[in-house]
Amino acid sequence: MTALASRFGFATRAIHHGYDPLDHQGALVPPIHVSATFAFPTTDYGMRIFTGEQSGYTYTRIANPTLALLEARLASLENGAAAVVFGSGMGAISATLWTLLSAGDEVLVDTTLYGCTFALLHHGMSRFGVTVRHVDMSDPARVESAISSRTRLVYFESPANPNMRLTDIAEVARITRSHGIPLAVDNTYCTPYLQRPLDFGADIVLHSATKYLGGHGDLTAGAAVFRDAELAERVRMRGLKDLTGAVLSPQDAFLVLRGLKTLPLRMQRHCDNAQAIADCLAAHPAVEAVHYPGLGTFPQHALARRQMARAGGMVAFELHGGLDAGKRFMDALQLVTRAVSLGDAETLAQHPASMTHSTYTPEERRAHLISDGLVRLSAGLEDTDDLLADIGQALDYATRSVPAACEAGPAAA
């Protein structure tokens, strides 16, 4: 099975890649290797492992058989050469950036970033001499203009968290490649089932595996997948082993492996519900704007169709009435859960201006394209009609608008 798995389709590899039950006493489910350290048959064997002449395991902070299986499977699903897994998505981002960047270097990042990534860059890396420059990467020409002799990395999310802006991965990759600069893309929102940035020329793909890859809200994990196996090893031996120690537990690696088996089925349902919710929102008078790549009115709809298999499970929308309307909508929800994170079986909603980005000033939020009335919604796996009914009544309450309850209908193409 291991030798043949690379020929198989995505769902088959998500279930089988890298594991043969007959190599493990016939166990259909991969074992969890909980040992922190590993014994050597001889001193010379151990010496060869430490010098790199021999492959094997020494200590789980560096590598572990359960983690190695997850890494092989993720690399296969992203069409990468190698992967490294971590204890969280921020562990993956931190270890990768600390490996690639040094004092005096510059990193170009998109205008909109996940809040903790923003904090890592501005409250962490900038303190140690790394220059962080924000560029509106929805226009690749601006990336070209911003690159300097000090630029060592270009980094963005597509879709961006929380406002769903897209970046043309292939075009930015063409630019970075011409300058010999690595490109890193956070693919958490899409997962490799909907989008594979390495196929478009990116060098590094990052994930918070806490989200869709795990899929059940019961773990924290992260991953980085690389076009170049040598770079993956650098990140493992520097960023993971020495700089962050952000090791993933074998138990959580097992849960991510289990989540991957149903990823294709779950993503289809997430996408179906998100499309229905976006259609509902677009028709409601309380809503000022809907940001969802699956809508024909989305400014980057054509780009979404080029680089995403479907439009994803995340919807962002802006309410008339700003901050107060956003808070009223959130408090009126009865089925949808008020919570941060995303990609769970449950539908989750968060209001950045009063939650994740409440520490920003209104001016800072506007600068990063996050309006006070913006709500981010992660469509779960519930019955569509139930979700639309709850969202519809909350919208009506948010602005005391004329009732226009959403009704279920066929998902738009």
C-alpha positions as CSV (number, residue, x, y, z in Angstrom):
1,M,0.0,0.0,0.0
2,T,2.8,2.5,0.9
3,A,4.5,2.1,-2.5
4,L,1.2,2.4,-4.4
5,A,-0.4,5.2,-2.4
6,S,1.2,8.0,-4.4
7,R,-0.8,6.9,-7.5
8,F,-4.2,7.2,-5.7
9,G,-6.6,10.0,-5.4
10,F,-6.9,12.5,-2.5
11,A,-9.4,10.7,-0.4
12,T,-7.6,7.4,-0.7
13,R,-4.3,8.9,0.3
14,A,-5.9,10.7,3.2
15,I,-6.9,7.3,4.5
16,H,-4.0,5.0,3.5
17,H,-0.8,6.9,2.6
18,G,2.3,5.9,4.4
19,Y,0.8,3.0,6.4
20,D,0.5,-0.7,5.8
21,P,-1.4,-2.7,8.6
22,L,0.7,-5.8,7.8
23,D,3.8,-3.9,9.0
24,H,2.1,-3.5,12.4
25,Q,0.8,-6.9,13.3
26,G,-2.3,-6.3,11.1
27,A,-3.5,-3.2,13.1
28,L,-5.8,-1.3,10.9
29,V,-5.5,1.8,12.9
30,P,-1.9,3.2,13.2
31,P,-0.4,2.8,16.7
32,I,0.4,5.8,18.9
33,H,4.0,5.9,19.9
34,V,4.0,7.7,23.2
35,S,7.7,7.2,24.1
36,A,9.7,10.4,24.6
37,T,13.0,8.7,23.9
38,F,14.2,5.7,21.8
39,A,16.8,3.0,22.5
40,F,19.8,2.3,20.3
41,P,21.0,-1.3,19.7
42,T,24.6,-0.1,19.8
43,T,26.6,3.0,20.5
44,D,27.7,3.1,16.9
45,Y,24.1,3.0,15.7
46,G,23.3,6.0,17.9
47,M,26.3,7.9,16.7
48,R,25.3,7.3,13.1
49,I,21.8,8.7,13.8
50,F,23.2,11.9,15.4
51,T,25.6,12.4,12.5
52,G,22.8,11.8,9.9
53,E,24.4,8.7,8.4
54,Q,21.6,6.5,9.8
55,S,17.8,7.2,9.8
56,G,16.0,6.5,13.0
57,Y,14.4,8.0,16.1
58,T,16.2,9.5,19.1
59,Y,13.8,11.9,20.9
60,T,10.2,12.8,20.2
61,R,11.0,16.6,20.1
62,I,12.8,15.8,16.9
63,A,10.8,13.0,15.4
64,N,8.4,10.2,16.4
65,P,6.9,7.4,14.3
66,T,3.3,8.6,14.8
67,L,4.3,12.2,13.9
68,A,6.3,10.9,10.9
69,L,3.2,9.2,9.5
70,L,1.2,12.4,9.8
71,E,4.0,14.3,8.1
72,A,4.2,11.9,5.2
73,R,0.5,12.0,4.7
74,L,0.3,15.8,4.8
75,A,3.2,16.1,2.4
76,S,1.4,13.7,0.0
77,L,-1.9,15.6,0.2
78,E,-0.2,19.0,-0.4
79,N,2.0,17.5,-3.2
80,G,5.1,18.5,-1.2
81,A,8.5,16.9,-0.7
82,A,8.4,16.9,3.1
83,A,6.4,18.2,6.1
84,V,7.0,19.0,9.8
85,V,4.3,19.0,12.4
86,F,4.0,21.2,15.5
87,G,2.0,21.6,18.7
88,S,0.0,24.5,17.2
89,G,-0.5,26.5,14.0
90,M,1.5,29.3,15.7
91,G,4.2,26.8,16.5
92,A,4.4,26.0,12.8
93,I,4.5,29.7,11.8
94,S,7.0,30.7,14.5
95,A,9.4,27.8,13.9
96,T,9.4,28.5,10.1
97,L,9.9,32.2,10.3
98,W,12.5,32.0,13.0
99,T,14.4,29.6,10.8
100,L,14.3,31.7,7.7
101,L,14.7,35.3,9.1
102,S,17.6,37.0,11.0
103,A,18.3,40.5,12.3
104,G,18.5,42.9,9.4
105,D,16.2,40.9,7.1
106,E,12.8,42.0,5.8
107,V,9.6,40.0,5.5
108,L,6.8,41.2,3.2
109,V,3.3,40.3,4.5
110,D,-0.2,41.0,3.3
111,T,-2.3,43.8,4.6
112,T,-4.6,41.4,6.5
113,L,-3.2,38.7,8.7
114,Y,-4.4,36.3,11.5
115,G,-4.1,38.3,14.7
116,C,-1.5,36.0,16.4
117,T,0.6,36.0,13.2
118,F,0.5,39.8,13.3
119,A,1.5,39.8,17.0
120,L,4.4,37.4,16.3
121,L,5.8,39.7,13.6
122,H,5.2,43.1,15.3
123,H,5.7,42.2,19.0
124,G,8.2,39.4,18.5
125,M,10.3,39.4,15.4
126,S,10.5,43.1,15.0
127,R,12.1,43.3,18.5
128,F,15.0,41.2,17.2
129,G,15.8,43.3,14.1
130,V,13.5,41.9,11.5
131,T,11.6,44.5,9.4
132,V,8.0,43.7,8.7
133,R,6.3,45.5,5.8
134,H,2.6,45.2,4.9
135,V,1.7,45.1,1.3
136,D,-1.7,44.8,-0.4
137,M,-1.1,41.5,-2.0
138,S,-4.4,41.4,-3.8
139,D,-2.5,43.3,-6.4
140,P,0.7,41.3,-7.2
141,A,2.3,44.3,-8.8
142,R,2.6,45.8,-5.4
143,V,4.6,42.8,-4.2
144,E,7.0,43.3,-7.1
145,S,7.4,47.0,-6.2
146,A,8.0,46.3,-2.5
147,I,10.7,43.7,-2.8
148,S,14.1,45.1,-1.7
149,S,17.6,43.7,-1.3
150,R,16.8,42.8,2.3
151,T,13.6,40.9,1.5
152,R,14.0,37.2,2.6
153,L,10.4,36.0,2.7
154,V,7.0,36.8,1.3
155,Y,4.0,35.6,3.4
156,F,0.3,35.7,3.0
157,E,-3.0,33.9,3.7
158,S,-5.5,33.1,1.0
159,P,-8.3,33.5,1.8
160,A,-7.2,36.0,4.5
161,N,-8.4,35.8,8.0
162,P,-10.9,37.2,8.8
163,N,-12.1,39.2,5.7
164,M,-11.7,36.5,2.9
165,R,-9.4,38.5,0.6
166,L,-7.6,36.4,-1.9
167,T,-4.1,36.6,-3.4
168,D,-3.1,35.2,-6.8
169,I,-0.7,32.5,-5.6
170,A,0.7,31.7,-9.0
171,E,1.4,35.3,-9.9
172,V,3.1,36.2,-6.6
173,A,5.1,32.9,-6.8
174,R,6.3,33.9,-10.3
175,I,7.5,37.2,-8.8
176,T,9.2,35.7,-5.8
177,R,10.8,33.0,-7.8
178,S,12.3,35.6,-10.2
179,H,14.0,37.2,-7.1
180,G,15.0,34.0,-5.5
181,I,12.8,34.6,-2.4
182,P,10.8,31.9,-0.8
183,L,7.0,32.3,-0.7
184,A,5.0,31.0,2.3
185,V,1.2,30.6,2.1
186,D,-1.1,29.9,5.1
187,N,-3.6,27.4,3.7
188,T,-5.6,26.8,6.9
189,Y,-8.9,28.1,5.4
190,C,-8.8,25.9,2.3
191,T,-7.0,22.7,3.4
192,P,-5.2,20.8,0.6
193,Y,-8.6,19.4,-0.4
194,L,-9.6,22.8,-1.8
195,Q,-6.3,24.4,-2.7
196,R,-2.7,23.3,-3.0
197,P,-0.4,26.4,-3.0
198,L,2.7,24.3,-3.9
199,D,1.1,23.4,-7.2
200,F,0.9,27.2,-8.0
201,G,4.6,27.8,-7.2
202,A,4.7,28.5,-3.4
203,D,7.6,27.1,-1.4
204,I,6.0,26.6,2.0
205,V,2.4,25.8,3.0
206,L,1.3,26.4,6.6
207,H,-1.6,25.0,8.5
208,S,-3.3,25.3,11.8
209,A,-4.3,21.6,12.0
210,T,-6.4,22.5,15.0
211,K,-9.0,23.6,12.4
212,Y,-10.3,21.6,9.4
213,L,-7.5,19.0,9.4
214,G,-8.4,17.8,12.9
215,G,-12.0,18.9,12.4
216,H,-13.5,18.3,15.8
217,G,-12.2,21.0,18.0
218,D,-10.5,18.6,20.4
219,L,-6.8,19.2,19.7
220,T,-4.2,21.9,18.9
221,A,-1.7,21.2,16.1
222,G,0.2,22.8,13.3
223,A,2.0,21.8,10.1
224,A,4.4,23.2,7.5
225,V,4.8,21.5,4.1
226,F,7.8,22.2,1.9
227,R,8.7,22.0,-1.7
228,D,12.3,21.4,-0.7
229,A,13.0,18.5,1.8
230,E,16.3,20.2,2.8
231,L,14.4,23.3,4.0
232,A,12.0,21.1,5.9
233,E,15.0,19.5,7.7
234,R,16.4,23.0,8.6
235,V,13.1,24.0,10.1
236,R,12.9,20.7,12.0
237,M,16.4,20.9,13.4
238,R,16.4,24.7,14.1
239,G,13.0,26.1,14.4
240,L,11.4,23.1,16.0
241,K,14.2,21.4,17.9
242,D,16.1,24.5,19.2
243,L,14.2,27.7,18.8
244,T,10.6,26.9,19.8
245,G,10.4,23.3,21.0
246,A,6.8,23.4,19.7
247,V,6.5,19.6,19.5
248,L,3.2,17.9,18.7
249,S,2.1,15.2,21.1
250,P,1.7,11.7,19.5
251,Q,-1.8,11.5,20.9
252,D,-2.8,14.7,19.0
253,A,-1.0,13.5,15.9
254,F,-3.2,10.4,16.0
255,L,-6.3,12.6,16.2
256,V,-5.2,14.6,13.2
257,L,-4.6,11.4,11.3
258,R,-8.1,10.3,12.2
259,G,-9.5,13.7,11.1
260,L,-7.8,13.4,7.7
261,K,-9.8,10.3,6.9
262,T,-13.0,12.3,6.7
263,L,-11.6,15.6,5.5
264,P,-13.0,15.3,1.9
265,L,-16.5,14.5,3.2
266,R,-16.5,17.2,5.8
267,M,-15.1,19.9,3.4
268,Q,-17.9,19.2,1.0
269,R,-20.5,19.7,3.7
270,H,-18.7,22.8,5.1
271,C,-18.8,24.3,1.6
272,D,-22.4,23.4,1.0
273,N,-23.5,25.1,4.2
274,A,-21.3,28.1,3.7
275,Q,-22.6,28.7,0.2
276,A,-26.2,28.5,1.5
277,I,-25.4,31.0,4.3
278,A,-23.7,33.4,1.9
279,D,-26.7,33.4,-0.4
280,C,-28.9,34.0,2.6
281,L,-26.8,36.9,3.8
282,A,-26.6,38.5,0.4
283,A,-30.4,38.8,0.2
284,H,-30.9,40.2,3.7
285,P,-31.4,44.0,4.2
286,A,-29.4,44.0,7.4
287,V,-26.2,43.0,5.6
288,E,-24.1,45.7,4.0
289,A,-21.6,43.3,2.3
290,V,-20.8,39.6,2.0
291,H,-17.3,38.3,1.5
292,Y,-17.5,34.8,0.1
293,P,-15.5,33.6,-2.9
294,G,-18.5,31.5,-4.1
295,L,-20.7,34.5,-4.8
296,G,-20.7,35.9,-8.3
297,T,-20.5,39.4,-6.7
298,F,-17.3,38.6,-4.8
299,P,-14.7,40.9,-6.5
300,Q,-12.2,38.0,-6.8
301,H,-14.7,35.3,-7.8
302,A,-12.8,34.5,-11.0
303,L,-9.5,34.1,-9.1
304,A,-11.3,31.8,-6.6
305,R,-12.5,29.6,-9.5
306,R,-8.9,29.4,-10.8
307,Q,-7.1,28.4,-7.6
308,M,-9.8,26.9,-5.3
309,A,-11.7,23.7,-6.0
310,R,-14.7,25.1,-4.1
311,A,-15.2,28.4,-2.1
312,G,-14.6,27.0,1.3
313,G,-16.4,26.9,4.7
314,M,-15.7,30.4,5.9
315,V,-18.0,33.4,5.4
316,A,-17.3,37.0,6.4
317,F,-20.0,39.7,6.2
318,E,-20.6,43.3,7.3
319,L,-23.7,44.6,9.0
320,H,-25.3,47.9,8.7
321,G,-24.9,49.6,12.1
322,G,-21.3,48.7,12.7
323,L,-20.0,47.7,16.1
324,D,-23.4,47.7,17.9
325,A,-25.1,45.7,15.1
326,G,-22.3,43.2,15.2
327,K,-22.7,42.7,18.9
328,R,-26.5,42.5,18.7
329,F,-26.3,39.8,16.0
330,M,-23.8,37.8,18.0
331,D,-25.9,37.9,21.2
332,A,-29.1,36.9,19.3
333,L,-27.6,33.6,17.9
334,Q,-29.2,30.6,19.5
335,L,-27.9,27.6,17.6
336,V,-24.7,29.0,16.1
337,T,-22.0,29.1,18.8
338,R,-20.2,32.3,19.8
339,A,-16.5,31.2,19.7
340,V,-13.2,31.8,18.1
341,S,-11.5,29.1,16.0
342,L,-13.0,27.5,12.9
343,G,-13.3,24.2,11.0
344,D,-15.3,22.4,13.7
345,A,-18.4,20.3,13.3
346,E,-20.3,23.1,15.0
347,T,-21.0,26.4,13.3
348,L,-19.0,29.1,15.0
349,A,-19.3,32.9,14.8
350,Q,-17.0,35.6,16.0
351,H,-17.1,39.4,15.9
352,P,-13.5,40.6,15.4
353,A,-14.1,44.2,16.6
354,S,-15.4,43.0,20.0
355,M,-13.4,39.8,20.2
356,T,-10.2,38.9,18.5
357,H,-9.3,42.4,17.3
358,S,-10.8,44.4,20.2
359,T,-7.4,45.5,21.3
360,Y,-6.9,47.3,18.0
361,T,-8.0,50.9,17.7
362,P,-10.8,51.5,15.2
363,E,-8.1,53.2,13.0
364,E,-5.9,50.1,13.1
365,R,-8.8,47.8,12.3
366,R,-9.7,50.0,9.3
367,A,-6.0,50.0,8.1
368,H,-6.1,46.2,8.1
369,L,-9.5,46.1,6.3
370,I,-11.5,44.8,9.3
371,S,-14.7,46.9,9.8
372,D,-16.5,47.2,13.1
373,G,-19.5,45.4,11.7
374,L,-17.6,42.5,10.3
375,V,-18.7,39.0,11.5
376,R,-16.7,35.9,10.6
377,L,-18.7,32.7,10.4
378,S,-17.3,29.1,10.2
379,A,-20.0,27.0,8.6
380,G,-20.3,23.7,10.4
381,L,-22.0,20.4,9.6
382,E,-25.5,21.0,11.0
383,D,-28.7,20.8,8.9
384,T,-28.7,23.8,6.5
385,D,-32.3,24.8,7.3
386,D,-31.6,25.0,11.0
387,L,-28.5,27.3,10.4
388,L,-30.4,29.6,8.1
389,A,-33.3,30.0,10.5
390,D,-31.0,30.9,13.4
391,I,-28.9,33.3,11.3
392,G,-32.0,34.9,9.8
393,Q,-33.6,35.7,13.2
394,A,-30.3,37.1,14.5
395,L,-30.0,39.4,11.5
396,D,-33.5,40.6,12.0
397,Y,-32.8,41.3,15.6
398,A,-29.4,43.0,14.9
399,T,-30.9,46.0,13.1
400,R,-34.7,45.6,13.8
401,S,-35.1,45.3,10.1
402,V,-38.2,44.2,8.3
403,P,-38.1,40.4,8.7
404,A,-36.5,38.6,5.8
405,A,-35.8,35.2,7.2
406,C,-33.5,33.1,5.1
407,E,-34.9,30.0,3.5
408,A,-33.0,26.9,2.3
409,G,-32.4,26.7,-1.4
410,P,-30.0,25.0,-3.8
411,A,-26.4,25.9,-3.4
412,A,-25.1,28.4,-6.0
413,A,-22.5,27.1,-8.4
